[in-house]
Amino acid sequence: MNQPATNSLGNHKVTAAAPSKTKQLANSLPNLPLKTLFAITFGFCGVNMAFSLQSSQMSRIFQTIGANPTNLGLFFILPPLAGLIVQPLVGKYSDRTWNRFGRRMPYLLFSAPVAALVMILLPNAGSFGFGYASMAALVFGAIAILFMDLSSNICMQPFRMIIGDMVNEKQKDKAWSWQQAFSNLGGVLATLLPFILTFFGVANTAKKGVVPLSVRLAFYIGAAILLGISAYTIHTVKEYDPDTYALYHHIDPQAHKNTKPLWKLIKEAPKALWEVAVVQMFAWIGIQYMWTYTTGAIAQNVWHTANAASAGYQAAGNWYGILTFIQSMAAVLYGFLVLSHTNPLKRKFWYRFGIACFAVGLIWVFFIHNQYLLILPFCLIGIGFFTVHVEPFNIFTSSLDGSNEGSYIGIFNGTICLPQIIASVASFLVFRMVGKSMPGMMLVAGISMLIAVVAISVIKADKPQKDLSDKAAA
């Protein structure tokens, strides 16, 4: 009867299911129990509360404190710029980190409290007496957004990297799908909070230049939940020690001490990185415009206002929270019922299907002027958004061999961040080209997503490029 193999890492115990033979240990990652997969993936719920509040409320916050809608792209440059720089560095240095707290977990232990603190500060950008549309208020908000994204990115990376570290090819589709499903559940709660708080009588309007109390309280609650779930993950997840990791991944146990420079890793990157990057470019341009302009598009199309201080605009912000809830629930159902059970040989098919749904949903938003009809396109957007967070990682991480895993996942994040930066810079021109129409920017987002559907044809890796499952070692 097989017993768990327990290895000591300083005072930190790391536990994994042991294969029955030494040969099997040396040639395969084990199938993890479902409770271990849950512990690895559930932590993303807390992290995404920060990202969801940021993406759904950032435009509202900055327009409330006086930012010109024409210049919104400037503020949305900062988060992807932070991710572009931070995530490869977290990957590189966590590849070399092994101490009593683990390999990836020390970074979460540091970043979660910082992210929570910044979540408390951000919605107060208009509450410190800087004045409406003042440079001081906008600069404070921009700096808060930058630090929030720095800390949130550091929080996010350990959860992604642990899948590459511990999950075999056989369970990878399930793990990435579960992680994104829990991510969406966190997003559901985050985006519903302003609406729920308003329903129970919390003020949803405030004096000019001040973010409503409903939004501020939502950020405070999100910060508390982020801390709690991160603490659960740090306490529960036990990482492999260097020797066990090396045996499972067929690498030298000392390899992590001699990591290559990031530029060299980019030069030697698997072909799958560049193939998927082409699709990511157009998909994430579309997502960036969706994040930036959806609240304004709904306000213009449904409530017929562009005045951020009006009750109609604030109502549109709350309704977008409800739509994001619907989007997230559609994503969770799609993830648990469909993507977590798909054949790894059909990843490219499901990638194309999901992004096509995304494109149709975004374009549909441009034409709708009834708030309840918006539910339909946001269900499609949910399917697409889930797919974009699962299939690219499935395809790319299957091309990795276990060494420099964190570095490559960090580098891969550049295929998400760089398109967002390009989209934000281009928005100054594109926004004017569509007549400063926020609904028009949703149409642009949908067209970009359609291009991504076509671009999937450049991906040649439609099957796992390695197999570290128990089956392979049998």
Protein Blocks (a to p, Z undefined) as FASTA:
>chain_A
ZZdddddehjaccdddddfbfklmmmoccdddfklmmmmmmmmmmmmmmmmmmmmmmmmm
mmmnopafklmmmmmmmmmmmmmmmmmmmmmmmmmgccfkbjklmmmmmmmmmmmmmmmm
mmmmmmnonoghiaklmmmmmmmmmmmmmmmmmmmmmmmmmmmmmmcfklmmmmmmmmmm
mmmmmmmmmmmmmmmmmmnopafbdcehiacfklmmmmmmmmmmmmmmmmmmmmmmccdd
fklmmmmnopafklmmmcccfklmmmmpcfklmmmmmmmmmmmmmmmmmmmmmmmmmmmm
mnopabfkbmklmmmmmmmmmmmmmmmmmmmmmmmmmmmmccfklmmmmmmmmmmmmmmm
mmmmmmpcbfklmmmmmmmmmmmmmmmmmmmmmmmmmmpghiaklmmmmmmmmmmmmmmm
mmmmmmmmmmmmnoopaklmmmmmmmmmmmmmmmmmmpmblcdfbdcbfklmZZ
